[in-house]
């Protein structure tokens, strides 16, 4: 994994979406515009953290390298060095996928 020079702020997380392999069923190819957005992503970088009312830092529930499920339309898509990323709030992360 190459180093990305993007540092999210606050409770935001930088993720790289994991594209599903294209499946062709019955010889029909589905165009990109009709495909659902991927919900599986790999955490690339964490923000600076958010503070609670007392000034204590709230810890992240994810760490760099985790594979996560994200909300379908949450976050902001960004392009950096010809790669697509998404910056989203930690609350847009629905679950961590644990490897077996």
C-alpha positions, 0 to 999 in steps of 0.5 A: 500500500503506497503512502497517501499524503491526505490527512482527514480532519476531525472524525473523518476517515479516508477510504479506498473503495473495493470494487467488486469483480464484474459478473456477467450473467447470461452474456449481459454486461451491466454498464458502470452507470447502472451498477450499485456503488461499492460499500466495501472499502479499505481504511487508508488514513484517520483524521485528527479526532473529535473532542467531546464536551469535556475536551477529551479525544473520542477514539476511532472505532476503526484503524488503518488497514481495516476493511469496512462497510460504508453507507452507500451514498455517504462521504465525498469522493476525491481523486488523488494521483489518478486514484479514487478515494472517499472521505467520510465521517466515522458515523458513515462506517457501518461495520468492520469486516473481520477476516477469518 
